[in-house]
Amino acid sequence: MFDETLRWVLIDWKTVESSVRRLQVRIVKAVKT
């Protein structure tokens, strides 16, 4: 049970992480132009 929850949290975290990275790239591009 706990392992399942942990796995979903990790998957969620990876999704959040990639979204944040994409947002950072967009901000950097906005700052550069």
N, C-alpha and C positions, 0 to 999 in steps of 0.2 A: 504493500500500500504506500508506504513512505517513499520507496524507490520510484514508484510510478509518478508521484507528485513531484519528486526531485527532478525526474527526467523532463516532465512538462515545463517546470520552471526553467531548466537549462535551455530547452528549445525556445521558450519565450524570450529568455535573455539574449540568445543569439539573434533572434529577430529584432529585438530592441536595439542591440548593438549595431547591426547592419543599418538600421534606420537612422540611428544617431550619426553613423559614419557618413551616410549619404547626405544628411543635413549639414554636417560639418563641411563637406566638399562644396555644397551649394553656397554656404556662407563665405568660404574662402574665395570662391569665384566671384561672388558679389563684392567682396572687399577689394579684390585685385582690379576690377573694372571701374 
